[in-house]
Amino acid sequence: MKASGKTVGIGFLIFLSLLIALPVNAAGGGSQADFPLWSGIFFVGLLCCIAVIPLLNAEWWVRNFGYVSLLLTIPAAVVVATRDWLFLVHVILEYLSFILLLGSLFVTAGGIVIRVDIRGTPVINSLFLLIGAVFASLIGTTGASMVLLRPLIRSNKWRKKVVHIYIFFIFLVSNIGGLLTPLGDPPLFLGFLRGVPFFWTLRLLPIWCVTVAILLALFFLLDSYFVKKEDPEKFLRTSGTRPEKKLEIKGKINFLFLLMILCSLFIPPLFREGVMILATGLSLYFTHRSLREENVFSFAPILEVAILFAAIFVTMAPVLSLLQVNGSKLGVVQPWQFFWVSGSLSSFLDNAPTYLVFMSIAQSVAHTAGIMEGLVAGVPQTLLAAISVGCVFMGANSYIGNGPNFMVKAICEENGVKMPSFFGYMAWSVGILIPLFFLVTMVFFR
């Protein structure tokens, strides 16, 4: 999708529709309302559109997805505003913070050029994924995805069968790898703000190691199978173009701007977003245009993500509110239940508020059961581990489960990689991840 005035215009229309909805019922209260069940139809409709329309007519969807998003965003915003306008304000502010984080990481990482004079083989690609999984916990799943995706794409330009590489990239780098620190994924950072010790998530290292090791082994076998179908002569022709420099990094100043963005997560709102905007502006100013051209950088992917996630945030607001009000009625009390229910919802809803909802439910379970010892932020450690792993891991189940997923898809497609449809991607995730998550359940959450 090319960035155009029409695309930008649609984005502003969606944002304007949210602002217009704010004055409606301005006398309303500030607590979340108990929305009727039918109010979830806008979110369900958006999911169906994202999943089905590209299968029927992909070109029409590329041209009109913004209008479809706008059509569902306006009535959803009005429904939320008429019941609780302050809740809509909160949703808008949360979205702006979300998209500023994604956008700032997208722009700064887009100025970093990693030139690797190696070609994508099963060993090299597996190393990329392992490094990405480690980096995901250090600089966040979005930061790691944006830094490593483009060099991985360049390393595999000589190959035709590459879709599986980027699917596993989403699995490992954009989601599962971010389990070990609060910097890795937004729900874990919210947990840190709610009283979970910063290094508590390192207790989840055994789960991380088992899951990452199995996925890397499976990827290596799959990539070894597909590489045999490639033309070996093409590999030889494209190898060794810069034998004197195996690794070269340009635009290194952007690492400073990435650090600014990561540090901003520890300062109060408004100042945090101000630092993100400053880092983005500095990156655009100090990065030579030729480096972004080498990265095939454009704003099209982040515009697509911004428009779709504006609609997702607003339409899912009633669903999250229903879950907040009625979550205690779900009958979730065991670790495996917390893992699967929080994870399943995180596959399609924003995993950050989902994490908080189930953290509250787990606190209620502990209070009801009279558990007073071994609590972390008021939550039994086994339940907190199940919620953390479920929300982080199962964000990989769909393109909209976590912010970086859709961005990886958009960047890959902009670089000529034909990624699977919504259902096509889920065929991979259901076939590979769900059996793995059952194994995780049996080993860690029985």
C-alpha positions as CSV (number, residue, x, y, z in Angstrom):
1,M,0.0,0.0,0.0
2,K,1.4,3.4,-1.0
3,A,1.1,6.2,1.4
4,S,-1.2,8.8,-0.1
5,G,-3.1,11.9,0.8
6,K,-6.3,9.8,0.8
7,T,-4.8,7.4,3.3
8,V,-3.6,10.2,5.6
9,G,-7.0,11.8,5.2
10,I,-8.8,8.7,6.3
11,G,-6.6,8.5,9.4
12,F,-7.5,12.1,10.3
13,L,-11.2,11.4,9.7
14,I,-11.1,8.5,12.2
15,F,-9.3,10.6,14.7
16,L,-11.7,13.5,14.2
17,S,-14.7,11.2,14.6
18,L,-13.3,10.2,18.0
19,L,-12.9,13.8,19.1
20,I,-16.4,14.7,17.8
21,A,-17.9,11.9,19.9
22,L,-16.3,13.3,23.1
23,P,-18.8,16.1,23.8
24,V,-21.7,13.6,23.5
25,N,-23.3,13.1,27.0
26,A,-20.6,15.4,28.4
27,A,-22.4,15.2,31.7
28,G,-21.7,11.5,31.9
29,G,-19.7,9.8,34.7
30,G,-16.1,8.6,34.6
31,S,-16.5,4.9,35.6
32,Q,-16.8,2.3,32.9
33,A,-20.4,1.5,32.0
34,D,-21.9,-2.0,31.8
35,F,-22.3,-2.1,28.0
36,P,-25.0,-4.3,26.4
37,L,-23.9,-7.4,24.7
38,W,-24.9,-6.1,21.3
39,S,-22.3,-3.3,21.6
40,G,-19.6,-5.9,20.7
41,I,-21.0,-6.2,17.2
42,F,-18.7,-3.4,15.9
43,F,-15.6,-5.3,17.0
44,V,-16.8,-8.6,15.7
45,G,-17.7,-6.9,12.4
46,L,-14.2,-5.3,12.1
47,L,-12.6,-8.7,12.8
48,C,-14.7,-10.3,10.1
49,C,-13.8,-7.5,7.6
50,I,-10.1,-7.9,8.3
51,A,-10.3,-11.6,7.9
52,V,-12.7,-12.1,5.0
53,I,-12.6,-9.1,2.6
54,P,-8.9,-9.5,1.7
55,L,-9.7,-13.1,0.7
56,L,-12.6,-12.0,-1.6
57,N,-11.0,-8.9,-3.1
58,A,-7.6,-7.9,-1.8
59,E,-7.2,-4.9,-4.1
60,W,-10.5,-3.4,-3.0
61,W,-9.5,-3.9,0.7
62,V,-6.2,-2.1,0.2
63,R,-8.0,0.9,-1.4
64,N,-11.0,1.0,1.1
65,F,-9.9,-0.5,4.4
66,G,-9.8,3.0,5.9
67,Y,-13.4,3.7,4.9
68,V,-14.5,0.4,6.4
69,S,-12.6,1.2,9.6
70,L,-14.2,4.6,9.7
71,L,-17.7,3.2,9.1
72,L,-17.4,0.9,12.2
73,T,-15.4,3.4,14.4
74,I,-18.0,6.2,14.3
75,P,-21.0,4.3,15.7
76,A,-18.8,2.5,18.2
77,A,-17.4,5.8,19.5
78,V,-20.9,7.2,19.8
79,V,-22.1,4.1,21.7
80,V,-19.2,4.4,24.1
81,A,-19.5,8.2,24.5
82,T,-23.2,8.1,25.2
83,R,-22.7,5.7,28.1
84,D,-19.3,6.9,29.5
85,W,-17.6,9.7,27.7
86,L,-14.6,9.6,30.0
87,F,-14.0,6.0,29.2
88,L,-13.8,7.0,25.5
89,V,-11.3,9.7,26.4
90,H,-9.3,7.1,28.2
91,V,-9.4,4.8,25.1
92,I,-8.3,7.6,22.8
93,L,-5.4,8.6,25.1
94,E,-4.4,4.9,25.4
95,Y,-4.5,4.6,21.6
96,L,-2.4,7.7,21.1
97,S,0.2,6.5,23.5
98,F,0.2,3.1,21.8
99,I,0.6,4.4,18.3
100,L,3.2,7.0,19.4
101,L,5.3,4.1,20.8
102,L,4.9,2.0,17.7
103,G,5.5,5.0,15.4
104,S,8.6,6.2,17.2
105,L,10.2,2.8,17.3
106,F,9.2,2.3,13.6
107,V,10.9,5.6,12.5
108,T,14.0,5.3,14.6
109,A,14.6,1.6,13.8
110,G,14.0,2.5,10.1
111,G,17.1,4.7,10.2
112,I,19.4,1.8,11.3
113,V,20.9,-0.1,8.4
114,I,22.5,-3.5,9.2
115,R,24.5,-4.8,6.3
116,V,25.3,-8.4,6.8
117,D,27.3,-10.1,4.0
118,I,25.7,-13.5,4.6
119,R,22.8,-15.2,2.8
120,G,19.8,-16.6,4.6
121,T,20.4,-20.3,5.3
122,P,18.7,-22.4,8.0
123,V,21.6,-21.8,10.4
124,I,21.8,-18.0,9.7
125,N,18.0,-17.6,9.9
126,S,17.8,-19.5,13.1
127,L,20.5,-17.3,14.6
128,F,18.5,-14.2,13.5
129,L,15.5,-15.5,15.3
130,L,17.4,-16.5,18.5
131,I,19.0,-13.0,18.6
132,G,15.7,-11.4,18.0
133,A,14.0,-13.4,20.8
134,V,16.7,-12.3,23.2
135,F,16.6,-8.7,22.0
136,A,12.7,-8.7,22.4
137,S,13.1,-8.8,26.2
138,L,15.8,-6.1,26.2
139,I,14.4,-3.5,23.8
140,G,10.8,-4.7,23.4
141,T,9.1,-6.9,20.8
142,T,8.4,-3.8,18.6
143,G,11.9,-2.5,18.8
144,A,13.5,-5.9,18.1
145,S,11.1,-6.5,15.2
146,M,11.9,-3.2,13.6
147,V,15.6,-3.4,14.0
148,L,16.1,-7.0,12.7
149,L,13.3,-7.5,10.2
150,R,14.9,-5.6,7.3
151,P,18.3,-7.2,7.5
152,L,16.6,-10.6,7.6
153,I,14.6,-9.7,4.5
154,R,17.8,-8.6,2.7
155,S,19.6,-11.8,3.7
156,N,16.8,-13.9,2.2
157,K,16.3,-11.9,-1.1
158,W,17.9,-14.8,-3.0
159,R,15.2,-17.2,-1.9
160,K,11.6,-17.6,-3.2
161,K,10.0,-19.7,-0.4
162,V,10.4,-17.3,2.6
163,V,6.9,-16.8,4.1
164,H,7.6,-19.3,6.9
165,I,10.6,-17.2,8.0
166,Y,8.5,-14.2,8.7
167,I,5.7,-16.2,10.4
168,F,8.3,-17.6,12.8
169,F,9.7,-14.1,13.2
170,I,6.3,-12.9,14.4
171,F,6.1,-15.9,16.7
172,L,9.5,-15.5,18.3
173,V,10.6,-11.9,18.0
174,S,7.3,-10.0,17.9
175,N,5.7,-11.9,20.7
176,I,7.2,-14.9,22.7
177,G,10.7,-13.4,23.0
178,G,9.4,-10.5,25.1
179,L,8.5,-12.6,28.2
180,L,11.6,-12.0,30.4
181,T,11.4,-8.3,31.4
182,P,8.8,-5.6,31.7
183,L,10.4,-3.9,28.7
184,G,9.5,-6.8,26.5
185,D,5.8,-6.4,26.2
186,P,3.2,-3.8,27.4
187,P,1.3,-6.1,29.7
188,L,4.4,-6.9,31.7
189,F,5.3,-3.3,31.9
190,L,1.8,-2.5,33.3
191,G,2.4,-5.3,35.8
192,F,5.6,-3.6,36.9
193,L,3.7,-0.4,37.4
194,R,1.2,-2.2,39.5
195,G,3.8,-3.6,41.9
196,V,5.4,-6.6,40.2
197,P,9.1,-6.5,40.8
198,F,11.2,-5.6,37.7
199,F,13.1,-8.9,37.8
200,W,10.3,-11.2,38.8
201,T,9.6,-12.1,35.1
202,L,13.0,-13.8,35.0
203,R,11.3,-16.6,36.9
204,L,9.6,-17.4,33.6
205,L,13.0,-18.2,32.0
206,P,12.4,-22.0,32.0
207,I,9.1,-21.5,30.1
208,W,10.8,-19.1,27.7
209,C,13.7,-21.5,27.1
210,V,11.5,-24.5,26.4
211,T,9.2,-22.6,24.0
212,V,11.9,-20.8,22.1
213,A,14.0,-24.0,21.8
214,I,11.1,-26.0,20.4
215,L,10.1,-23.3,17.9
216,L,13.8,-22.8,16.8
217,A,14.2,-26.5,16.3
218,L,11.0,-26.7,14.3
219,F,11.9,-23.7,12.2
220,F,15.4,-25.1,11.4
221,L,13.8,-28.4,10.1
222,L,11.2,-26.5,8.1
223,D,13.7,-24.0,6.7
224,S,16.1,-26.9,5.8
225,Y,13.2,-28.4,3.8
226,F,12.4,-25.3,1.9
227,V,16.0,-24.3,1.2
228,K,16.4,-27.5,-0.7
229,K,13.8,-26.2,-3.2
230,E,15.9,-23.1,-4.0
231,D,18.3,-22.7,-6.8
232,P,21.9,-23.3,-5.4
233,E,23.4,-21.4,-8.3
234,K,21.5,-18.3,-7.3
235,F,23.0,-18.6,-3.8
236,L,26.5,-18.8,-5.2
237,R,25.9,-15.8,-7.5
238,T,24.6,-13.6,-4.7
239,S,27.2,-14.6,-2.0
240,G,30.3,-12.7,-1.0
241,T,29.4,-9.2,-2.4
242,R,31.4,-7.5,0.4
243,P,33.9,-10.1,1.6
244,E,35.9,-7.4,3.4
245,K,33.0,-6.5,5.8
246,K,30.9,-9.2,7.2
247,L,28.9,-6.9,9.4
248,E,28.4,-3.1,9.0
249,I,25.9,-1.0,10.9
250,K,25.0,2.5,9.7
251,G,22.8,5.1,11.3
252,K,24.0,4.0,14.8
253,I,22.9,7.3,16.3
254,N,19.4,5.9,16.1
255,F,20.3,3.5,18.9
256,L,20.5,6.6,21.2
257,F,17.0,7.6,20.1
258,L,15.8,4.0,20.7
259,L,17.3,4.3,24.2
260,M,15.4,7.6,24.7
261,I,12.1,5.9,23.8
262,L,12.7,2.9,26.1
263,C,13.7,5.2,29.0
264,S,10.6,7.3,28.4
265,L,8.5,4.3,29.6
266,F,9.6,5.1,33.1
267,I,8.5,8.7,33.2
268,P,4.9,10.1,33.6
269,P,2.5,10.3,30.8
270,L,2.6,13.4,28.5
271,F,6.3,13.7,29.2
272,R,6.7,10.2,28.0
273,E,4.9,10.9,24.7
274,G,6.9,14.2,24.4
275,V,10.2,12.2,24.6
276,M,8.9,9.8,21.9
277,I,8.0,12.6,19.6
278,L,11.4,14.3,20.2
279,A,13.2,11.1,19.5
280,T,11.3,10.6,16.3
281,G,12.0,14.1,15.2
282,L,15.7,13.8,16.0
283,S,15.9,10.5,14.1
284,L,14.3,12.1,11.0
285,Y,16.7,15.0,11.2
286,F,20.0,13.2,11.9
287,T,19.5,10.2,9.7
288,H,20.7,10.5,6.1
289,R,17.9,9.9,3.6
290,S,20.0,7.4,1.7
291,L,19.9,5.0,4.7
292,R,16.1,5.0,4.8
293,E,16.1,4.5,1.1
294,E,18.4,1.5,1.5
295,N,15.9,0.1,4.1
296,V,13.1,0.8,1.6
297,F,11.6,2.9,4.3
298,S,8.2,4.5,3.9
299,F,5.4,5.6,6.2
300,A,2.8,3.3,4.5
301,P,3.1,0.4,7.0
302,I,2.7,2.6,10.1
303,L,-0.2,4.5,8.5
304,E,-2.0,1.2,7.8
305,V,-1.4,0.1,11.4
306,A,-2.5,3.4,12.8
307,I,-5.8,3.4,10.9
308,L,-6.7,-0.2,11.6
309,F,-5.7,0.0,15.3
310,A,-7.7,3.2,15.8
311,A,-10.7,1.2,14.8
312,I,-9.7,-1.8,16.9
313,F,-9.1,0.2,20.0
314,V,-12.5,2.0,19.8
315,T,-14.6,-1.0,18.7
316,M,-13.1,-3.3,21.3
317,A,-13.7,-0.8,24.2
318,P,-17.2,-2.2,25.0
319,V,-15.9,-5.8,24.9
320,L,-13.1,-5.0,27.4
321,S,-15.6,-3.2,29.6
322,L,-18.0,-6.2,29.5
323,L,-15.0,-8.4,30.5
324,Q,-14.0,-6.0,33.3
325,V,-17.6,-6.0,34.8
326,N,-18.3,-9.7,34.3
327,G,-14.8,-11.3,34.4
328,S,-15.4,-12.7,37.9
329,K,-18.3,-14.7,36.6
330,L,-16.1,-16.7,34.2
331,G,-15.2,-19.3,36.8
332,V,-11.5,-19.0,36.2
333,V,-9.6,-20.2,39.2
334,Q,-6.8,-22.6,38.1
335,P,-3.5,-21.6,36.5
336,W,-4.2,-23.4,33.3
337,Q,-7.6,-21.6,33.1
338,F,-5.9,-18.2,33.5
339,F,-3.3,-19.2,30.9
340,W,-5.8,-20.2,28.3
341,V,-8.6,-17.6,28.9
342,S,-6.3,-14.6,29.2
343,G,-4.3,-15.9,26.2
344,S,-7.3,-16.6,24.0
345,L,-8.6,-13.1,24.6
346,S,-5.1,-11.6,24.0
347,S,-5.2,-13.3,20.6
348,F,-7.7,-10.7,19.4
349,L,-8.0,-8.0,22.1
350,D,-5.3,-5.7,23.4
351,N,-3.2,-7.8,25.7
352,A,-2.3,-5.0,28.1
353,P,-5.9,-4.3,29.4
354,T,-6.6,-8.0,29.3
355,Y,-3.6,-8.6,31.5
356,L,-4.9,-6.1,34.0
357,V,-8.4,-7.6,34.0
358,F,-7.1,-11.0,34.8
359,M,-4.7,-9.7,37.4
360,S,-7.7,-8.2,39.2
361,I,-9.6,-11.5,38.9
362,A,-6.6,-13.4,40.3
363,Q,-6.4,-10.9,43.2
364,S,-10.1,-11.7,43.9
365,V,-9.4,-15.4,43.8
366,A,-6.6,-15.0,46.3
367,H,-8.8,-12.9,48.6
368,T,-11.7,-15.4,48.4
369,A,-9.5,-18.4,49.1
370,G,-7.8,-16.6,52.0
371,I,-4.3,-16.8,50.5
372,M,-2.1,-14.4,52.3
373,E,1.5,-15.7,51.6
374,G,3.6,-15.9,48.5
375,L,1.7,-13.1,46.7
376,V,3.2,-10.8,44.1
377,A,1.2,-7.5,43.8
378,G,-1.6,-9.4,45.6
379,V,-1.6,-12.2,43.1
380,P,-0.5,-15.9,43.7
381,Q,2.7,-16.4,41.7
382,T,1.4,-19.4,39.8
383,L,-1.6,-17.4,38.6
384,L,0.5,-14.3,37.8
385,A,2.9,-16.6,35.7
386,A,-0.1,-18.1,33.9
387,I,-1.5,-14.6,33.0
388,S,1.9,-13.2,32.0
389,V,2.7,-16.2,29.7
390,G,-0.8,-16.3,28.3
391,C,-1.0,-12.6,27.4
392,V,2.5,-12.5,25.9
393,F,2.6,-15.8,24.1
394,M,-0.9,-15.9,22.6
395,G,-0.5,-12.5,21.1
396,A,1.1,-14.4,18.3
397,N,-2.1,-16.3,17.5
398,S,-3.4,-13.6,15.0
399,Y,-2.2,-10.6,13.1
400,I,-4.0,-8.3,15.5
401,G,-3.0,-10.0,18.7
402,N,0.0,-7.7,19.2
403,G,1.0,-4.4,17.6
404,P,4.2,-5.6,15.9
405,N,2.5,-8.5,14.1
406,F,0.6,-6.4,11.6
407,M,3.6,-4.1,11.1
408,V,5.8,-7.0,10.3
409,K,3.2,-8.1,7.8
410,A,3.0,-4.7,6.2
411,I,6.8,-4.2,5.9
412,C,7.2,-7.7,4.4
413,E,4.5,-7.0,1.8
414,E,6.1,-3.7,1.0
415,N,9.3,-5.6,0.3
416,G,7.6,-8.0,-2.1
417,V,6.9,-10.9,0.3
418,K,3.3,-12.2,-0.1
419,M,2.2,-12.8,3.4
420,P,-0.7,-15.1,4.3
421,S,-4.2,-13.8,4.8
422,F,-5.7,-13.4,8.3
423,F,-7.0,-16.9,8.2
424,G,-3.9,-18.2,6.4
425,Y,-1.7,-16.9,9.2
426,M,-4.0,-18.4,11.8
427,A,-3.7,-21.8,10.1
428,W,0.1,-21.6,10.8
429,S,-0.4,-20.4,14.4
430,V,-3.1,-22.9,15.2
431,G,-1.1,-25.7,13.7
432,I,2.2,-24.8,15.4
433,L,1.5,-22.7,18.5
434,I,-1.6,-24.3,19.9
435,P,0.0,-27.8,20.3
436,L,3.0,-26.1,21.8
437,F,0.8,-24.2,24.3
438,F,-0.8,-27.5,25.3
439,L,2.7,-28.8,26.1
440,V,3.4,-25.6,28.1
441,T,0.2,-26.2,30.0
442,M,1.0,-29.8,30.8
443,V,4.6,-29.0,32.0
444,F,4.1,-25.7,33.8
445,F,0.4,-25.0,34.5
446,R,-1.3,-28.2,35.5
